[in-house]
Amino acid sequence: MYLGDKRIVMPPEDAPIPKTRLNEKQLREFEDLLLAKRQELVGDVTTLTNEALRLSDGGGSVSHMPIHMADQGTDNWEQEFNIGLMEKERARILEIDDALDRIALGTYGVCMATHRPIKIARLRAKPWAKYGIEYARLREQGKV
């Protein structure tokens, strides 16, 4: 399999995932990053959930004034938007949990597809990454 002029060799499907080449200090750094991001996302999901619930109960207004259809449409759009964000953030939390599991198993920083080390720069940019950049690009292009 090729990405541009770079050949990507895939290990056999039943090959065990190799252990990480990261040292303890690096693993602690990434674990701290992941835990901080997870805590941030959990807070965001809680806020979005509260906002969606507020919109679904009419904004908490006790007024007996009729609600204009345009206002109701805006509230519905905001609620759906918030629900979409919640789903994305919950998915990211699951990715972070998977990365924390890989740290515990000693396979963090290893591409789950190619079994090659993931570059430190990629892990700093996306600490929950489970694929190296080359394989991730192939996935984005629909080639794998």
N, C-alpha and C positions, 0 to 999 in steps of 0.2 A: 504494500500500500504506500502511496506517495502523497506528500503535501508539498507542492512545488517541486523542487529538486531534492527534497529530503525524504528518504525512505523510512517508513515506520514499520518495524517488525513487531508482529503480535505474538505473544507467547501462547502456548496451548491453553485451551479453556480450563483445564484441570490443574494448571501449574499454580503452586502456592504463591501468594503475594510475598515478595521479599520484605525483609525488615527495613525500617527507615535508616537512612544515613545521617539523620539529624542527631545532634548531641542533646544531652539532657537540658542544657541551658536554652537551646533553640526550641525544644519541645515545650518547655515551661512558658517561653515567650508566646508561642502560638496558642497554647492552651489559655493563657491570660487574655489574648486578643479575642479568641473565640467566646470565652465566657462573658467578656464585656459586651461584645456584639449581641450575644444571646440575650443578656439582661436588657439591653436597649430595645431589641425587637419585641420582647415580651411586654415591656412597657408601652411600646407603640401599639401592639395588638390590643392591649387593655384599653388604651385611649380610643382607638378606632371602634372597638366593640361598644364602649359607652356612648360614643357619638352616634353610631348606627342605631342603638336602642333609643336614644333621645329623639332621633328623627322619626323612628317608627311609631313613637307614642305621641306624635304631633308636636314635638319640640318642648314638651312639658308645659305648654301654654294652657291655662285654665280659662282663657277668653272664650266667650260664646259667639264671637264674630266668625262668620263663615271664612274658610280658607280659600283664597283665590287659586284657581287651577294652575296658574303659572308657578305660584309658590310651592304648590304640592308637587309639581313636576320637578322643580329644582331640588326639593327635599328628597324625592325618589332618586334623582340622578346622584346626589351626594351620598345617599345611603348605598346605592349600588357601587359607586366608586370606592367608598370605604370598605365594603365587603370584598371587593377585588383586591385592595391593598392588604387586607387582613389575610386573605388566602395566600398571597405572594409572601408575606412575612412569615406566616406559619410554615410554608414550604422551606423558606430560608432557615428557620429554626430547626427543622428536621435535618437539613444539610449540615448545620453546625453540630447537631447531636451526632450525626454520622462521623464527622471529622473528629469530635471528641472521643468517639469509640475507637477510631483508627489510632489516635494517640495512645489510648489504653492498650490496644493490641500490638503496638509497635510498628504499624504500617503507614503511619501518617507521613505525607510527603512523597508517597509512591503512587504513580499513576495506576489507577485500578484497572485500566485496559492494557497498557503496554508494559507495566511493571518497571518502568524507568523512573528515576527520581524526578520530582517536580521541582522546577527552579525556585529558589528562595524568593526571587522578585515576584513571581506569580503568587506564592503563598502569602507574601506580605500584602499584595493587592487584594487577594481573595483567599483568606485563610481556610475556607471550607472547600477549596478546590479538590476534586477527587481525580481530575485528569490533568495531564500535562497540556501545555498550550497547543502543541501540534495536534494531539488527538482531539482536543476540544474544538479546534478549528474544523477538523474533518467532520465532527458531529454537527457543527453549525451548518456546514455545507451539504449535509445529508449523505455523506460518502460512507458512513459507517452506521 
